[in-house]
């Protein structure tokens, strides 16, 4: 049983359309200086938000299941709890059924965090600690909790069940192959593939040149944020879900085609724009 951080916050929140809805959790980015949820822009299969340089932000995670989940938060490729280069098997935040929380910064101890804030790539915490390669993405790896009582019930049922007769050659031929059995049983192969893609394909993508320096997440001022320890045993060694949100400045996202530029409104000259002759300027 691994000891993990738990946020003792249970809020009833109405998530806006900007939130990223996953199968287990919703993730959204909140501009703390304006109080607004940053709109999400879809582009090439990814989700982006535009941050404002200098503004503080938080990551809101909402567990919309009836069971506890472990959420491991990565910001710019760095674990937001431990400061280690992020790995899904590290420590994270445990949310109870239907629980929601806003994570405001890098955890410094059990009562403080250092604010997340949008800053230049070079001033980001990841770059200042020698890890600039993954600046610009927020990721949440989600784990279901192992249900020990179910395993015990299964073992009891197996002990009480009558022994099966020896399988014949015909019976063996009727059984699906292992891969088919996993598919028909609904094995979480999709979740595993999604995580593999995050670890390989997405990490290999290099950002294209941009007209201004990319945004990163800084290590801001400390503020009070209480957490407590709890125990949590993962159902699997791979996340059941990974939710990712990329971010950059508005200008850079426009330049990359993520945010469409507004089309100018064509206006024809009007023969009678005013009723009287105005005085010339100057």
C-alpha atoms as one frame of an Amber mdcrd trajectory, in Angstrom:
protein
   0.000   0.000   0.000   1.555   3.259  -1.067   1.019   6.406   0.941  -0.227
   9.216  -1.259  -1.477  12.751  -0.942  -5.184  13.359  -0.638  -6.920  16.688
  -1.023  -9.691  17.071   1.524 -11.896  19.190  -0.708 -15.330  18.174  -1.955
 -17.031  20.823  -4.018 -20.227  20.856  -6.011 -19.118  22.498  -9.227 -20.860
  22.967 -12.549 -18.126  22.394 -15.102 -18.291  24.611 -18.154 -18.060  23.457
 -21.731 -14.375  24.321 -21.595 -13.629  21.353 -19.321 -12.064  18.246 -20.827
 -14.428  15.371 -20.167 -12.751  11.998 -19.800 -14.268   8.674 -18.858 -13.196
   9.068 -15.217 -12.309  12.718 -14.609 -12.792  16.168 -16.082  -9.770  18.468
 -16.289  -9.864  22.210 -16.882  -7.470  25.131 -16.464  -8.586  28.152 -14.428
  -7.075  31.641 -14.785  -6.906  32.620 -11.113  -6.419  36.313 -11.874  -9.690
  36.561 -13.823 -11.561  33.613 -12.298 -12.448  32.286 -15.740 -12.124  28.782
 -17.124  -9.827  28.914 -20.149 -11.647  27.917 -23.357 -10.400  24.713 -24.959
  -9.435  24.660 -28.640  -9.186  21.336 -30.474  -6.498  20.947 -33.135  -5.024
  17.802 -34.733  -6.444  15.570 -32.022  -5.112  17.658 -29.140  -6.679  20.147
 -26.747  -5.134  23.588 -26.212  -5.722  26.557 -23.931  -4.308  30.062 -24.300
  -2.600  31.404 -21.192  -1.850  35.027 -20.343   1.791  35.712 -19.386   2.088
  36.647 -15.719  -1.281  35.232 -14.710  -1.611  32.555 -12.035  -3.560  29.438
 -12.900  -4.878  26.258 -11.326  -5.749  22.807 -12.613  -9.264  21.722 -11.693
  -9.874  17.968 -11.532 -13.357  16.547 -11.020 -13.936  12.856 -10.309 -17.275
  11.992 -11.880 -17.272   8.378 -10.702 -18.697   6.809  -7.563 -15.318   5.484
  -6.417 -11.960   6.872  -5.306  -9.376   7.599  -7.991  -5.703   8.539  -7.883
  -4.736  11.471 -10.127  -1.044  12.009 -10.877  -0.537  15.580 -12.103   2.289
  16.409 -14.505   3.060  20.014 -15.478   5.717  20.537 -18.153   6.833  16.941
 -17.637   7.371  17.452 -13.883   5.361  15.803 -11.095   3.495  18.612  -9.307
   3.771  16.843  -5.927   7.324  15.492  -5.829   9.157  17.664  -8.375  10.525
  14.547 -10.076  10.553  14.089 -13.835   6.983  12.851 -14.212   6.084   9.172
 -14.262   2.570   7.819 -13.894   3.563   5.546 -10.997   4.571   8.457  -8.752
   2.589  10.162  -6.002  -0.527  12.156  -6.764  -3.838  13.354  -5.379  -6.599
  10.979  -4.303 -10.148  12.170  -4.969 -13.189  10.610  -3.358 -16.416   9.800
  -5.225 -17.740  12.878  -7.044 -14.990  14.983  -5.447 -13.429  18.009  -7.075
 -10.379  20.104  -6.307  -8.255  22.879  -7.756  -4.498  22.371  -7.609  -2.891
  25.807  -7.451   0.808  25.024  -7.568   3.878  22.917  -6.910   3.542  21.192
  -3.549   6.254  22.350  -1.148   4.977  20.605   1.992   1.683  19.451   3.494
   0.450  23.020   3.972   1.977  25.086   1.118   2.307  25.224  -2.649   4.267
  27.525  -4.975   1.851  29.104  -7.442   1.514  27.908 -11.014   1.886  30.931
 -13.281   2.267  31.443 -17.010   5.753  32.687 -17.793   8.362  32.475 -20.536
   9.753  29.054 -21.384  13.189  30.023 -20.098  11.755  31.096 -16.745   9.652
  27.965 -16.287  10.364  25.682 -13.344  11.117  22.790 -15.701  13.656  24.812
 -17.698  15.273  26.256 -14.562  15.779  22.704 -13.286  17.325  21.528 -16.564
  14.222  19.847 -18.056  12.856  22.111 -20.828  11.897  19.417 -23.349   8.268
  18.944 -22.232   7.314  22.509 -21.354   3.819  23.404 -22.551   1.625  20.466
 -21.546  -0.445  19.513 -18.509  -1.218  15.826 -18.010  -3.317  13.880 -15.520
  -2.855  10.105 -15.218  -5.887   8.511 -13.548  -5.942   5.196 -11.681  -8.879
   3.245 -10.342  -8.509   1.751  -6.870  -7.992  -1.988  -6.469 -11.057  -3.586
  -4.927  -9.626  -6.214  -2.573 -12.996  -7.567  -1.454 -13.895  -8.518  -5.005
 -10.725 -10.572  -5.318 -11.538 -12.421  -2.082 -15.066 -13.177  -3.296 -13.691
 -14.541  -6.559 -11.285 -16.847  -4.701 -14.067 -18.108  -2.433 -16.275 -18.773
  -5.448 -13.469 -20.690  -7.132 -12.955 -22.866  -4.059 -16.676 -23.628  -3.770
 -17.255 -24.252  -7.478 -17.191 -27.889  -8.668 -14.144 -28.992 -10.555 -14.509
 -28.585 -14.311 -14.316 -31.756 -16.443 -11.155 -32.242 -18.507 -11.283 -30.259
 -21.707 -11.589 -32.191 -24.934 -10.006 -31.302 -28.250 -13.365 -30.030 -29.465
 -13.727 -27.811 -26.406 -10.263 -26.392 -26.929 -11.056 -25.561 -30.533 -14.169
 -23.657 -29.425 -12.262 -21.410 -27.019 -11.132 -18.009 -28.328  -7.450 -17.272
 -28.655  -5.936 -15.229 -25.800  -6.028 -11.999 -27.784  -9.631 -12.616 -28.799
 -10.566 -13.434 -25.227  -9.104 -10.171 -23.989 -10.987  -8.278 -26.657 -14.305
  -9.971 -25.974 -13.879  -9.498 -22.227 -13.380  -5.770 -22.655  -9.753  -5.667
 -21.502  -8.516  -2.069 -21.129  -6.251  -2.267 -24.160  -7.372   1.157 -25.325
  -6.206   2.793 -22.112  -2.829   1.122 -22.409  -2.440   2.235 -26.002  -3.374
   5.801 -25.085  -0.674   5.885 -22.419   1.914   4.375 -24.767   1.148   7.122
 -27.256   1.743   9.766 -24.606   5.064   8.194 -23.654   6.368   7.802 -27.213
   4.655   9.573 -30.102   3.573  12.728 -28.302   6.848  13.151 -26.450   8.741
  12.879 -29.752   6.898  15.819 -31.321   9.010  18.982 -31.301   7.294  22.367
 -31.327   7.662  24.297 -34.568   9.323  27.746 -34.533   6.999  30.428 -33.177
   6.889  34.202 -33.524   7.427  34.697 -29.782   8.822  32.623 -26.950   6.577
  29.800 -25.817   4.859  29.830 -22.450   5.883  27.657 -19.536   4.805  27.279
 -15.925   6.766  29.211 -13.326   7.492  28.547  -9.661   5.565  31.398  -8.069
   4.888  32.725  -4.590   4.016  30.338  -1.800   0.491  30.151  -0.458  -1.422
  27.996   1.981  -2.803  24.728   0.610  -3.469  21.868   3.002  -3.268  18.176
   2.144  -3.180  14.948   4.135  -1.794  11.460   3.587  -3.929   8.499   2.667
  -3.343   5.005   1.303  -4.278   3.879  -2.189  -3.575   0.676  -4.099  -3.751
   0.968  -7.862  -5.963  -1.414  -9.791  -3.306  -1.608 -12.528   0.284  -0.571
 -13.173  -0.937   1.477 -16.134  -3.285   4.447 -15.929  -6.925   3.767 -16.659
  -7.003   7.155 -18.356  -4.631   9.976 -19.330  -6.031  13.460 -19.943  -3.688
  15.993 -21.567  -4.075  19.729 -22.220  -1.433  21.693 -24.129  -1.014  25.438
 -23.603   0.725  28.471 -25.063   0.136  32.184 -25.574  -2.807  33.349 -27.653
  -0.515  34.793 -30.351   1.422  31.560 -30.697  -1.715  29.453 -30.910  -3.054
  31.755 -33.619   0.251  31.568 -35.503   0.153  27.758 -35.361  -3.407  27.614
 -36.636  -4.809  26.262 -33.373  -7.002  29.329 -32.876  -8.498  30.563 -36.180
  -7.902  34.228 -36.912 -11.130  36.235 -37.114 -12.028  37.178 -40.657 -12.227
  40.922 -41.346 -15.759  42.151 -41.969 -15.926  43.676 -45.436 -17.825  46.934
 -45.492 -18.745  48.760 -48.670 -18.503  52.566 -48.796 -21.785  54.253 -47.883
 -23.048  57.276 -49.856 -24.799  58.891 -46.868 -22.895  57.991 -43.681 -23.962
  61.165 -41.870 -26.686  63.771 -42.139 -24.529  66.939 -41.977 -21.079  68.161
 -43.002 -18.608  67.843 -40.094 -15.674  70.165 -39.572 -12.334  68.785 -40.839
  -9.847  67.609 -38.277  -7.192  70.167 -37.339
